[in-house]
Amino acid sequence: VSKGLMLANSAPRGVVYLSVPLDDWTQPAEDGALELLAQREVIGDPVLSQKALDTLVEALDAASAPALVLGPGADTEDGYAAAVALAERARLPVWIAPSPPRSPFPTRHRCYQGQLPSAAGAVADILGKYDTVLCFGAPVFRYHAPSDDDFLRPGVSVHAVTDDPDEAARAPFGRIAIGDPSDALVRVAAAVAESDRAWPPVRTLPEADTSGPHFTAEAILDAIDRGKTDDTVIALEWTSSDQLRDRLTITRAKSLFYCAAGGLGWGLPAAIGLRLGRPDRPVVALIGDGAMQYTPAALWTAARHQVDVTYVVCTNTKYRALEEFSELLHVPKGEYLDISGLNVLDIARGYGLETHRADSLDDLTDYIRQGATAKGPRMVKVLQR
């Protein structure tokens, strides 16, 4: 317990999972051990040294075409605000690191350019437009799709700040500094020179095909976006929408959560934890009908404890993630990827949830809007192409 408290209070401060053997709670503590523990003091302030900070500021001030890349370590209240201030002061194009488990920058800001792809060559192509890249709170870089291309184009220098020494050791290139990314963002934003360079190009989203009754992922995300508020927290485990998540309007820190390891089964229970952790913010979970089958028992917990969560299950009756990998790995698909016989709403009703089928995009928007004040867990199903 003591170690868990110490970790939770270390940068970046946040939730720590603590596992204790069941019979430990009934055993008496040793008086001598308690006395020593009470006297223990841990002295540590894991922030970037001034010398390392000066290097970042000098690199940015000297750059002719700089860019900013952000990761989950920057998704704090201070880091989020500082990233906006830095981008505006230095007129930086802002990218989100590949396969991001968070959304650490406003998705409608004039500097926002989107999320980097997950293949080494594709990342190198995008960053090749810049001479200096500053990365805060993300690995350099996490790749998911295979690529035989180079990691970086000639003439591009990368500087990064991470709070994870292992992450720094794994980086294949760049100048990596270890410290609290949010703290570093605040200090860099205050120290860099104000720039008069041209603003980054404004990013526009393509129009969505809104025809039904099976809707595109873009249209579904737009409908959800119209119904949610700026305070809404999104638990995202709808893999079909991973590369389209920027259609959601994110305006504040800690508003979107995605499984950092990429495994399925996380979304249903995570949404419960997010709501319990922040009862002042509505929670909407976006989940595919394949991903839902991993942890449906979480619905029992949501119903038993009447946790106010709105689940949106996007149903395409396919295990699309495995279909795509089957093509990539040249593995026959087989009938085992067909999940057309499952009815997600019947499953949810069996666990005690309120259920609804959205037959139109407006219907889906209204259901999401009502979720801001609804009580108890609820699930809406929408058909996806």
N, C-alpha and C positions, 0 to 999 in steps of 0.2 A: 504494500500500500504506500509506504514511504517513497519507494522508487517511482511509483506511478505518479504521485503528487509532484515529485521533483521533475519528472519528464514533462508533465502537463504544464508546468510553470516555466519551462525552458523554451527559448525561441526555436521555431515559431510556436507560440502558446496555442494549445488546443486540446482536443479530446484524446485520451490515452486509454487503450483497452487493457484492462487488468484481469488476469485469470488467477483465481485462488482455489486450491484444492478444497473440496467441500468440508472435509473434517478439520481443516485448519482453524475455522472460526470457533470451534468448541474447545480448542486447546489454550491453556493459560500462557500468557507472554512471560518471558524471563525478565525479572526485575533488572538484572545487570545489563541485559541487552537493551532494555528500554531506556535506562539511564544514559548509556553510551549514545544511543540513537538521538536522544533529546539534546545531547551536547554537540552532535555532529553539525558541521557547517560546510556547505558547498559554495565555493566562491568561483564564479564564472560569469562572464559577460560576453557571450558569443556574437560580437559585432565586428564589423569590418574595421581594420586598422586605418588610421588616417592616411598612411602612405599608400595603401591599396586603394582607398577612396580617391586620393589625388590622381592616381594613375587612370582611373575610370573617367574622371572629369577632364583630364588633359587629353585623353584619347577622343572623347566626345567633342570637345571644343576644337580640336585640330582636324576633325573629319570633314570631308566635303559632302559625303553621302551616307550619313549614319542611319541606323535603324535600331528599334527596340524590340526585344523578344521577351515575353513574360510567361511565367509558369505558375503552378499552384502555390509556390512559396510566396508569391506576391499578392495572393488573394486574402489580404487582411484589410481592415478598415483603413489603417495608415498607408499600407502599400498601394491599395487601389487609388486613393486620393493622390498619392505622390506620383504614381505612374501617369495619371492624367496631367498633373502639373508639369512633370518632366517632358511629356510629349508635346504639350502646348508651348512650353518655354523654348525648347530646342526644335520644335516643328518636326517631330520624328514620326515616320511611318511605324505603326505598332502591329506586330504579329504575335499570335499565341503559339507556344511551342507545340510540337507534334503530339497527337493523341492526348489532348489535355484533359485532366480530371476536374478542372475548374475553369471558370471564366473570369480572369483577373483584370478585365478592361471593358469599358462600356462598348457594346456592340454597335451603337449608332454614332459614336464619336467620329469627328471628321478625320482623325488620324488613324482610325482602325482599318486594317487591311485584311483581317481574317486569320485563320489558323494555318500553320504550316503543314504540308503533307507529311506522310509518315515513311517516305522512301528517301534514302540518302541523296540520290541524284536530283530528285525533285526539290528537296530543301536547298541543295547547293545552287540550283538554277535560280531560285527566288532570292537567296541571299547574295548571289553574284551581282545583283544590281547595286550593292552597297559596298563601301570601303571599310566601314567599322560597324560592328554589331555588338550591342550590349544586351546581355541576357540576365534576367533576374528571376531566381526561384524555379528554375527548370533544369533538367538534364541537358547536356550538350552532346548530342541530341538523342532522343529515344526514337528508334526506327522500328516500324512494324511491317511494312511491305518490303519485299526483297528488292535489292538494287545492286548492280555491279559497278555503279558509277563512283566517282570520287566524292569524298565527304564535303569538300570545300573548293571553290574556284580560286585561282591565283589572285592575289591582291586584296583579299578579304581578311580582316583581322577580327577575331571574336574575343570579347571579354565577358566573363560570367561571374555571378555571385550566387553561391548555393550555401545552404545551411547543412548540407550532407557531405561529409568528407569522402564517403564511398562514391557518391555521385561525382565528386571532383576527380577521384582516381580513375573512374571509368571513362571520362571524357576523352575522345580520340584526338581532340585538337583544342586550341584556345588557351587563353590565360585565365585560370580559374581562381577566384578568391573565395575563402570560406567565411561566412558570416550571415547574419540575419538579412535576407533579401529586402524585406519591407523597410527595415532601418536604413539599409544602404540606399534604397530608392528615395527616402525622405531627404537624406543628406546630399545625394547627387543632385536631386531636383533643386535644392536650395543653392548649390554651388556652381552649376553650369552657367555659361554665358547665354543671354537671351539671343536667339537667332532671328535673322531676317530672311532666311532661305525660303524658297517657295513651299507652300503647304503640300503635304502628300496628296496624291490623287484621291478624289472622293470615291468610295466604293459603293456600288449600287447592286441591289439584289434583283435577279431576274423574276419576271412575273410568274406566278404559279398557275398551273393548269388546275382549275377548280371544278372540273366536271366530275360527276360521280356515276354510280353510287360507291365505287371503289376509288378512293382519293389518293393523290400523290402525297409523298412525305412532305413536300414543300407546302402544299395546301393545308395539310393537317397542322403543321407547325404554325402557320400563319393564323389559323383559327384559334389555336391555343394562345398564341401571343395576344390576340385581340381580347381574350377573356381574362387573362391573368393581370395582376397588378405589378408595380415595380417592387413590391415587397415579397412577391411570390418566390419561393425556393423550389428549384427544379431538381428532382432526382432522375437522372437520365440513364436508362438502360434499354433504349430503343436503338439498336445498332444500325438500322437502316437510315437513321437521321444523323449519325455521328458527324458526317462531313457537312451537314446542313444546319447544325445547331445555331449558327449565327443569325438565322431567321428569328430567333427569340431575342427580344429586347432585354438586355441586361444593363442595369443602371447603377447597381450597388454591389458591394463586396459580398462574397459567400452566398451567391444566388443560384449557382449551378454546380452540381456534384455528379461526377461520372467515375466509374470504377477505375482506379489508377492502374490496376494490374490487367484490366481488360477481360476478366472472367465474368461469366454470366451467373445470375442468381443473386446478385447484390442489390438490385433496385427495390424489390418489394420490402425487405426489412430495413434498408437504408432510409427509405422515406419515413418509416415510423420513428427511427432515431432522430432524423432531422427535425421532425415536428416536436418530439419530446424535448430536444435540445433548444429549439427556438419556438416556443408556443405562441409568440407574438407575430409569426410570419406564416402565411398559408403555404402548404406544401402540395405540389403536383408531381406525381411520378409518371414518367413516360416510359412505357415498357412494351416490348414486342411480345406477341403471343407465344413465341418459342422461349424467350427468356423467362417468361412468367412461370413456366413449368418447373424451374429449378427449385424455387423456394415458396410454393404456394401456401405452406403452413404459416408463413408470416401473416397471412390474412386473418388467421385465427387470433394472433396476438393483437392485431389492429382492432378486430371486433370485440375481443374480450375486454380490452382497456379503452375502447371507444376513442381511438386516436383519430384526430381530424385530418385525414389524408384523402386526396382525390387521385385515384389511379386511372390513367388513360392507357388502355391496351389497344395497340395498333395491330390489327389482325390481317395478315396476308396468307395464312394457312401454310406457311413455309418455314423451314429452318434456314433462312436466307444466309446467315453468317457461315454455316457449314457448307451450304451450296457454293458460295464463292470460294471457300478454301478447297472444296472438292475440285473445282475447275483449276485452281492454281496448282494443286498437287497432283492433278491428273488421276483423281480417285473417282470411280463410278459413284454417282449420286445415290442410286438405290431408292426403294420405297420408304426407307426409315426416316427420310427427311420430310415426308408428307405428314403434316399434323392437322389435316382438314377435319378430322373427326372430333376435335376438341371444342368445347363451348366454354369459353373463359367466364362468361357471366353465370352459367350454372355452377361452376366451381366457386365463384365469389359468393353467390347466394348461399351455397352450402356452408360457408364459413360465417355467414351472418352479415354480409355487406349489402348496402343499398346498391342496386345496379341499374344501368341505363344503356340503351343502344342509340347512338347518335346517327341518324339517317341523313343529316345534312351538316355542312360546315357551320352554319348559323346555330344549329342545335348544339353542336360541340362547344362553340364559343359561349353560349348561354350556360351550359352545364359547368364549364370552368369558372365563369363569373360567379355563379351561385356558390361555388366551393369556398370562396373567401369567408363566408359566414355559416356554411353548413356544419353540422355536428356529426361526428362519427365518420368511419371510413366509407368510401363510396367508390364505385368503379363504373367507368363508361367505356364502351367498346366502339371502335370506329373501323370501318373496312378500309384497308390499304391496298393499293395496286402492287 
